[in-house]
């Protein structure tokens, strides 16, 4: 018998550590799981009670001689969601077709082109060969397979429905990516127009207006005879030319300060709260967050993940600290044996319709179905909000660009008309 040191998480997501006696590493992992814990790292203690050998995370790939292999830093980046979704979908299809898990992973290794994902698949395969479960092997690559992915796979293994869970994971990722791409796509055109407006305005103020200013000074003998709108535009041009560097430094300073403040807990919470309250984008952000939370929680519950553990996962993947705080309140209430409905309603984050659907789900025992319906409803609302926002922003930006450029053009041509009229009048008098 050997003694193993381990780190693990309980059903509430709290870290645990300790030692356990077992014949080998696989038996130790099984014993840890039997105690209701999810192992995240395990190593055999050195003989004589000395310091343990370097711990390899549960499921970490090993080379010859049992030496743990560490992925290079440049390979530890996050895999693109598109690649991970494709891998999950293909793995679900292969497992559902009756292929053993190891055979399925070997097939996908030959098809994978992404270096980070290939490294992870190879490591997971080696770990499974060493006696670890699929979910335990995934924990060695947290930047590839997040907590949501690992826990759903774990639930699928426990219930013997791994192929079903993998299919749900792929569908979840595809729908989430679809909403994300719609929001991004809707913002491309407004951003392009805004950048063009800033660029055109800067060019006119820095290059064009100074040339006209010299002409006006020569022909009119000074700025006193210029129209008010022309004086205003020339003053703006002079300010940009003389204070351009100061303006750039001020903008950079504001961005840096906001980044620094955003890294603090209070600052990040304040920014996330502000995002939810902005007039146009706040509604879209709120609906997107509600859809994401509902779909994630519904998928986890449908896959057999315990409610407390599912709430922690959803909290950590919500993407908004205000929403995360609301979910923490829900978790605490459920932990005390209370209903989810009251803390959801008290948070002010979730609309009444969501609260009502959750209440129905609790009363009927069909929580996952209710949450999925909520997610589908809010996905449609996000689509409508994106379409409405695009329809409103595009003409507004075009109008703004036309107003700025038109003002500058009029400001430059009004003195030219006066000059032409004075020259024409002088010629007629002659």
Secondary structure, DSSP 8 states (H G I E B T S, - for coil): -EEEEEEEE-TTS-EEEEEEEESSHHHHHHHHHHTT-EEEEEEE--GGG------B-TT--B-GGG-B----GGG-S---HHHHHHHHHHHHHHHHTT--HHHHHHHHHHH---HHHHHHHHHHHHHHHTT--HHHHHTT-TTTS-HHHHHHHHHHHHHT-HHHHHHHHHHHHHHHHHHHHHHHHHHHHHHHHHHHHHHHHHHIIIIIHHHHHHHHHHHHSSSTTS-HHHHHHHHHHHHHHHHHHHHHHHHHHHHHHHHHHHTSHHHHHHHHHHHHHSTTHHHHHHHHHHHHHHHHHHHHHHTT--HHHHHHHHHHTSS-HHHHHHHHHHHHHHHTT--HHHHHHHHSSS-HHHHHHHHHHHHHT-HHHHHHHHHHHHHHHHHHHHHHHHHHHHHHHHHHHHHHHHHHHHHHHHHHHHHHHHHHHHHHH-
